[in-house]
Amino acid sequence: MNDSTEIARSIAATHKNVPGGLMPALHGIQDALGHIPKDAVAAIAGEFNLSRAEVHGVITYYHHFRSEPAGKHVVHICRAEACQSMGADALLAHASKTLGCGVHGTSADGVFTLEPAYCLGMCASSPAALIDDELHARLTPQSFDELVAQARSAT
């Protein structure tokens, strides 16, 4: 077993006797490792007495979980109705072009991962995005590019 698989197994073991413990275990593994490694699925399944297919099904059903490491900066563009009505679709297309990756993708340089969000709670200030853990509202392509430049220079 490699280190990441052992970490995943250990985290899963702490949740295996908790009703509904798979979800908190998966969150814990992703928090610890930045993703849920594909080679750890068997160890997780073993701890919960589930099949690998069942664990894989949960991981792939929820967009929050990722099987590959994210970029250094994660950009979430809000996809909720209020943001869409204020230009989020155009902002998402601009973000994809600027970052050089599609939704659920990571830029070739590994700096940015682009993810959708389905409400950031900034409806009155849309369109909105979350870059790492910081909310940004009333975004335009220009203000988005400025934020990306700031994040890139901080890397």
LINFEN-V471835 format. One record per run of one state. SS is the DSSP state (A for helix, B for strand, O for the rest). FROM is the first residue (numbers start at 1). TO is the last residue. Records with the same first field share a line. If there is no record, write none. Layout:
BEGIN
SS = FROM-TO ; FROM-TO
END
This chain:
BEGIN
O = 1-2 ; 16-20 ; 34-37 ; 49-51 ; 62-72 ; 79-80 ; 86-87 ; 100-104 ; 107-111 ; 118-122 ; 126-128 ; 132-133 ; 137-140 ; 155-155
A = 3-15 ; 21-33 ; 38-48 ; 52-61 ; 81-85 ; 88-99 ; 123-125 ; 141-154
B = 73-78 ; 105-106 ; 112-117 ; 129-131 ; 134-136
END
